[in-house]
Amino acid sequence: MSEYRHEYKYICSKQQLALIGNNLQGLMEYDENVGEDKQYVIRSLYFDDYRDSCLYDNINGNDPREKFRVRVYNHDTSYIRLELKKKEKGKTKKDFCRIDEGICKRMMLGMPLEMGAVDSDVYRKFCLWQNTRLLRPKVIVEYDRVPYIYRDGNVRVTFDTNIRSGQQAAAFLDNSIVTRPVMPLNQHILEVKFDELLPDFIYSAMQIEGLRQTTYSKYYMCRKYSIAGGNSL
């Protein structure tokens, strides 16, 4: 089980990310899962209940709050994760389990699942919510991530660019899906995650002019556009 961690988010331009990336060179290393371009693609399918409780918990800043998503990396369907992300007292926690492609496809279609199919508390809670709260797929969130890590203190600094949303949950596992950008031109997200203390030299490397902290999640941003367009799944 994971522990609660600090998580800060900032809105950045491409130029700001380039400056911070240059400052981090030699201080942090790239995540071992990146490709030759030093990044990978993350695609998540988010779920919510018939009241959109997770969405409005985020908008209202309710504490604690939690939400489910299914995630794949670089369109690789051999490794699919069901994640439960929790936020409490300004910290976040992410628990997860692996699921196979067959279970994922049932989730994508909003079909009922067998409670005992996966030996995981995360999976069982998903099944419970599916039955009692009518949990259903709502929106796809996709973006390109450049991940830096510093192992002491379990620090991660990530650049999330080209954040985009998709509406066709049934196409979640396809290599290519129809998406649209959800942020203004040249706006991206910088995330900083750590256990207890952020080392001073990393903090200093990110101190640049114009950095704006944000509380909005990518799920919120993508749902906002889908609802505005009348296309909530």
Beta strands, then each sheet from edge to edge (+ up, - down):
strand 1: 5-12
strand 2: 29-30
strand 3: 40-48
strand 4: 65-73
strand 5: 80-88
strand 6: 91-99
strand 7: 136-150
strand 8: 155-166
strand 9: 180-181
strand 10: 188-194
strand 11: 212-214
sheet 1: 2+ 7- 3+ 4- 5+ 6- 1+ 10- 8+ 9-
sheet 2: 2+ 7- 3+ 4- 5+ 6- 1+ 11-
end
